[in-house]
Amino acid sequence: MSAPSPPSALDVGVFLAELALLAALIYVGIALPPSVVGKVVAAIALPVMLGVAWGRWLAPRASRPLPHRTALALKIAVFALASVLLALAGPVWLAGVFFLITEVLVVTAERARWRRG
């Protein structure tokens, strides 16, 4: 059995995009709800729910991975929804930059995975 290969720069970029997604959801959870209790609940619940779903269906070592095309479509939708929520909660330009960078990284990484087999 050979040693696992080190992650590529693209893999690191995607991981950072996923961390940025969680940070964006925490920010949205704090910024959007009007009550303090709502802010706390949303800031905790949004990233936790996403993390559980991601680990189950979308992560590279997911317990029940989705087919490549389905996973890519869902990842695109999740990052797009987070971008819309970010635009509602903060500067629109930041949401646009987040959308552009994360979508390019995710699509590029998925295409590379398809080519590797």
Secondary structure, DSSP 8 states (H G I E B T S, - for coil): --------HHHHHHHHHHHHHHHHHHHHHHHS-SSHHHHHHHHHHHHHHHHHHIIIIISTT-SS---HHHHHHHHHHHHHHHHHHHHHHS-HHHHHHHHHHHHHHHHHHHHHHHHH-
